[in-house]
Amino acid sequence: MTSPAYVRPAGPGAWTADIRVQPGAKKNAVEGLLGDRLKLRIAAPAVEGKANKAVLEFLARVLGVKKSQVSILRGETSREKTVRVEADAPQWP
């Protein structure tokens, strides 16, 4: 299976993905592509790291991995983030 453009290998058993987050949405959802990033709507507000935590939990659930396997590499304080997933070829939305 070919990975989408926003997903890149990051070593054995790991992948990175570029995402754009819209915090404060009505519900968590994968919105689709926005340029070269995957857009996520996240219900949590962007205060005190709540949206970042919700992003990690949501991605873990969508990708079928443990929360500890998903981390934010870049963009902790930005809507545009790069996340890392420790898993063999996750099924990206």
C-alpha positions as CSV (number, residue, x, y, z in Angstrom):
1,M,0.0,0.0,0.0
2,T,1.3,3.5,-0.9
3,S,1.3,6.0,1.9
4,P,-0.4,9.4,1.5
5,A,1.9,12.4,0.8
6,Y,1.5,13.7,4.3
7,V,3.0,10.4,5.7
8,R,6.8,9.6,5.7
9,P,8.8,6.7,7.1
10,A,10.8,7.7,10.2
11,G,13.0,4.6,10.6
12,P,12.2,1.0,11.2
13,G,8.7,0.7,12.6
14,A,8.0,4.4,12.8
15,W,6.1,7.0,10.7
16,T,5.6,10.8,10.8
17,A,2.6,12.7,9.5
18,D,1.9,16.3,8.9
19,I,-1.4,17.4,10.3
20,R,-3.4,20.6,10.8
21,V,-5.7,20.8,13.9
22,Q,-8.8,22.7,14.3
23,P,-9.5,22.8,18.1
24,G,-12.9,23.6,19.6
25,A,-14.8,21.6,17.0
26,K,-18.2,20.0,17.8
27,K,-16.7,16.5,17.6
28,N,-13.4,14.8,16.8
29,A,-13.2,14.0,13.1
30,V,-10.8,13.5,10.2
31,E,-11.7,16.3,7.9
32,G,-9.6,15.3,4.9
33,L,-6.7,17.0,3.2
34,L,-5.8,20.7,3.5
35,G,-2.9,21.3,1.2
36,D,-0.3,18.8,2.0
37,R,-1.6,18.1,5.6
38,L,-4.3,15.9,7.0
39,K,-6.9,18.1,8.7
40,L,-8.3,17.0,12.1
41,R,-11.2,18.6,13.9
42,I,-10.7,18.2,17.7
43,A,-13.4,19.0,20.3
44,A,-11.0,19.9,23.0
45,P,-10.0,23.6,23.4
46,A,-6.5,24.8,22.7
47,V,-5.7,25.6,26.3
48,E,-3.3,24.0,28.7
49,G,-2.4,21.2,26.2
50,K,-5.9,19.8,26.1
51,A,-6.1,19.8,22.3
52,N,-2.7,18.2,22.0
53,K,-3.7,15.4,24.4
54,A,-6.9,14.9,22.5
55,V,-5.0,14.8,19.1
56,L,-2.8,12.0,20.4
57,E,-5.7,10.0,21.9
58,F,-7.8,10.5,18.7
59,L,-5.0,9.5,16.3
60,A,-4.2,6.4,18.5
61,R,-7.8,5.3,18.3
62,V,-8.1,6.0,14.5
63,L,-4.9,4.2,13.7
64,G,-5.5,1.3,16.1
65,V,-2.3,1.8,18.2
66,K,-1.6,2.6,21.9
67,K,-1.6,6.2,23.0
68,S,2.1,5.8,24.0
69,Q,2.9,5.0,20.4
70,V,1.9,8.5,19.2
71,S,3.8,11.7,20.0
72,I,4.0,15.3,18.7
73,L,7.5,16.0,17.2
74,R,6.8,19.6,16.1
75,G,4.1,22.2,16.6
76,E,3.1,21.8,20.3
77,T,1.8,25.4,20.2
78,S,0.8,25.5,16.6
79,R,-2.2,24.2,14.6
80,E,0.3,22.7,12.2
81,K,1.9,19.7,13.8
82,T,4.2,16.8,12.9
83,V,3.3,13.6,14.7
84,R,5.3,10.4,15.1
85,V,3.7,7.0,15.2
86,E,5.6,4.0,16.5
87,A,4.0,1.2,14.4
88,D,4.5,-0.9,11.3
89,A,2.7,0.8,8.4
90,P,-0.4,2.2,10.1
91,Q,-3.5,2.5,8.1
92,W,-3.7,6.3,7.6
93,P,-7.1,7.9,7.0
